[in-house]
Amino acid sequence: MEKARCRCWVEISKRRIAENFAAVREVVGAAVEVMPVVKADAYHHGAVEVSRVLAGAGARWLAVSNVEEGVELRDAGVGVRILVMAGLLGGEWETAAARDLTPVIHSLGELAVLERIALRTGRRLPYHLKIDTGLGRLGMRASSGEILSAIHGAPHTELEGLMTHFASASDFNDPQTGQQSIAFESMFMLLAGHGCQPGYLHTASSSAIAYGRRGSWKTMVRPGLSIYGYVSPAEGDPPERLLAVGPALSWKAAVLDVKDVPRGAAIGYGARFRAPRPMRIAVLGAGYADGYPHQLGNRSRVILKGRHAALLGAVSMDLLTVDATECPDLEPGDAATLLGREGEVAVDATELAHGAGTVAYTVLCGIATRVKKFYV
Ligand SMILES: *Cc1c(COP(=O)(O)O)cnc(C)c1O
């Protein structure tokens, strides 16, 4: 039996990250640039390590949310192009230029800011322009005429990419993705008709890649979740899934104690579980302070010695209680798997998300920083 490395930790497979990246490239083909998204500390997989793996595997672009995330990668020596997707604050424009971080422009006012910095630094600064085609979040709703005149008013900058983001790419009951694609295409044609033809056109993230919305792949795609091995479940009647990826992260906790309790014993806060018969329980060194969703009280399972074991009672801040009745030789110091695979038995983030009434993204991003990362 595997022994615990510490109280609570994750193990991240670099090989799996590289394989998932290769799988995305294979699906979209060589003509489409793949820009993996490593925001939010690479969905808790560790942005620096993951970025090194991806750059080593041939990624020429990475995407982050903010300038701080981009600076962390530059400080670690990551040299590939980096797109900052989710907005810059006042002083960050200068930093972005100094560290070769390419901003996404969401308003025409931002383009004027970039032009001033380009003039001051004497460098031609590239940017990607994001249009709001219906997500109703970041991205401009300006007309093509307004955009063209702003572009001509910023001659020291370079429109390198045009992008938008989908609101409902995994929902095959909803026509929204098609409508957004049409709006994107028509903006592109209007700009191109006036000689503005950015090289990178990108709209697709993991769902649009995985479920084969080929028309959305354009010349670049932005996979995040799928790089880490997951694809959101589809609604409605999706076409055949093209992309096969596997989880790169396993989440583990130490067995702190194993004990027998009599029939009727109450387990945990609120006595939300009562033993229906004599049971053996194991206490694990993980809880909601490690990011294990509190909503999973009495409704998830872990893996103990290659078998599923039910979570008993409430999730505490630092502890979980599980049913170890079927594991007579479990001992303190053994490792339990909260998320991952032991042989044929698996628990994945989609399952935990389902139990907690959330999505796999929040399970991964919710793993706390105090949970140590090991690369395997
Ligand atoms: C997070 C994000 C992505 C990646 O989305 P996934 O669903 O994780 O593949 C792509 N584009 C933008 C703008 C994002 O914010």
PDBQT file of the ligand as one rigid body, heavy atoms in Angstrom, charges set to zero:
ROOT
HETATM    1  C1  LIG A 401     -10.610  30.048 -19.387  1.00  0.00    +0.000 C 
HETATM    2  C2  LIG A 401     -10.718  30.474 -20.791  1.00  0.00    +0.000 A 
HETATM    3  C3  LIG A 401     -10.463  29.554 -21.812  1.00  0.00    +0.000 A 
HETATM    4  C4  LIG A 401     -10.247  28.082 -21.567  1.00  0.00    +0.000 C 
HETATM    5  O1  LIG A 401     -11.502  27.471 -21.375  1.00  0.00    +0.000 OA
HETATM    6  P1  LIG A 401     -11.661  25.912 -21.065  1.00  0.00    +0.000 P 
HETATM    7  O2  LIG A 401     -13.125  25.712 -21.024  1.00  0.00    +0.000 OA
HETATM    8  O3  LIG A 401     -11.008  25.676 -19.752  1.00  0.00    +0.000 OA
HETATM    9  O4  LIG A 401     -10.990  25.185 -22.170  1.00  0.00    +0.000 OA
HETATM   10  C5  LIG A 401     -10.457  30.042 -23.113  1.00  0.00    +0.000 A 
HETATM   11  N1  LIG A 401     -10.695  31.347 -23.376  1.00  0.00    +0.000 NA
HETATM   12  C6  LIG A 401     -10.975  32.251 -22.407  1.00  0.00    +0.000 A 
HETATM   13  C7  LIG A 401     -11.242  33.668 -22.777  1.00  0.00    +0.000 C 
HETATM   14  C8  LIG A 401     -11.007  31.841 -21.085  1.00  0.00    +0.000 A 
HETATM   15  O5  LIG A 401     -11.287  32.727 -20.129  1.00  0.00    +0.000 OA
ENDROOT
TORSDOF 0
